[in-house]
Amino acid sequence: MNAVRSRHAVYSRLLPVILLAAFCLLPLFMHTPAEARVYIDITSPGFRQIPIAIYRLSGAPAGAEISGIIKDDLQFSGVFSYVDRAAYIETSLPVFDPQNWSPLGVEIVVKGSVTMDGDQVSATIYLYDVVEGKRVFQKEYRSVRKHLRPLAHTISNDIYKAVTGEDGVFRSKIAFIGQKGGKKSIYIADWDGRRLKNTGVGGDLILAPHWSSDGRRLIYSAARGRQWFIFLLDFNEKKERLLVRSAGTNIAGDFLPDGSGFLFSSSKAGTPDIYLFDLRTSRQKRLTRWRGIEVSPSVSPDGKQVAFVSDHGGSPQVYIMKIDGSDVRRVTFSGNYNTSPVWSPRGDRIAYSGRIYGKNQIFIVSPDGADPLQLTDRGNNEEPSFSPDGRYITFTSDRDGRKGVYIMRANGEAQKRITAKDIRAFGPRWSPKKNF
């Protein structure tokens, strides 16, 4: 325990500096009232990608960087198809004539300019709807130079919201375990893997962190001094707190949606079972009492159900039970090794890792067990986590020879690595959209 106290003191000194840089220094931006809204139903079975023209923002050299980030964000979303600038015939000035765009099939046009005054960056963005022949909005954004990427992601979010009526994820974060050399630590990056920050929190062994719904806390399991502990990292208090230190292996699961507690698995009573930890009272309630192994608890968005893994039927499979441990039912039936379940934000799907032909792949399935769908097929793919809007999934893969963090659309399209190959990365968890 002396080793734990010593490490705890070090982390407590590091966190105020590192986490302040990672979370508090966000850009300021101003919005002018929107003139119109364009809401496209991106959930419709007949939905097609929207052709969009994105000008290189005029003015300061930062304009090219901002417009490039916007382009990358909106293209990956799967909602927009980018029309190359070589086809544009209209000036980059804030003037707009639908007749210049209709022959090209363009439906949305983005223009704007950037100015810099010392370290201050200002961007003015114009969004036009070709079909309706009108300006959708004109907005001004301001930031310091080092926060140019969050500023660009904010613009992407606003364009996405104006067109779809839904919030974008481009200001969200992904937390994961990274290893350089022999040290493992919790890292946090933007959704695209950029602006990587090492929190300084780690351990001899450390497992995937889990976000609270307000994005201000993480819980995670770490082995320190040959014992497994569960810790809470609070970004407001800027410190790490030890929560569970019982005998056996203690592995953190999800927070409850209201933040009042979290789920975890522990072998303190013998084989691993699922427990509920009340953060208000520090009391622990045992939810499963089978003789087999019950691990990897994930709580549904409404807080009423828990998905977990059990070998009760002879092999690891995904099950669902009520939050009080009752009404247990099996979800997965294909394959003999299914693990790491996680709920989509709407509670209509569960993603998990299943073994097929000797490799682990990412699947999604309905909570009633219907319509399982395999999303990956290269290398080993594990530890899925949904984006806050449910349209994307982050996961771990070794397809390039070394474990890294990847993202993809929730239908399996556009799979790409977002962590560099000089870091071994695994256990990604997508943040909620709040406070980022």
BELFEN-V615370 format. One line per field, one symbol per residue. phi: phi as a letter, one per 30 degrees, with the letter a starting at -180 (. if undefined). burial: # if it has 16 or more other ideal C-beta (glycine too) atoms within 10 Angstrom, else .. A space follows every 50 residues. Layout:
# BELFEN-V615370
phi=???
burial=???
This chain:
# BELFEN-V615370
phi=.ddddddedddddddeddddddbcdcdcbccceddabbccddcdecdbdc dbcbddddjdeddddddddeededddeidccdceddddcdddddbabedd ceddidcbbcblbbbbbicccbbccccccdddibddabbcbbadedcdde dddddeeddedddcicddcdcdbbcacbbcicccbdcbbdecidhdbcdi calebbcedbdddcicbbcacbcbiibdbcccccdddhacbdcbbddicb bdcdddedidaacacbcdckddbcbcccddcidccdcbbdddcbbhdbcd edicbbcacbcecjbdbdbbbddcjchdbdccbdicabbhdbddecicbb cacbdbhibdbdbbadedidhdbdcbacicbbhdadddcidbbcacbcdc jbebcbbaddcjdhdadccdddbdbaidbdddddib
burial=...#..##..#..##..##..##...#.#....#...#.#.#.......# ##########.##.###.############..#....#.#.....#.#.# #....#########.#....##########....#####.#.#...#### ##############.#.############....##########.###### ###..########.##########..#######.#..###..##.#...# ######....########...######.#....#..##....######## ..#.########...######.#.#..#..##..#..########...## #####....######.#.#..#..##..#####################. ..########.#..#.###...###########..#
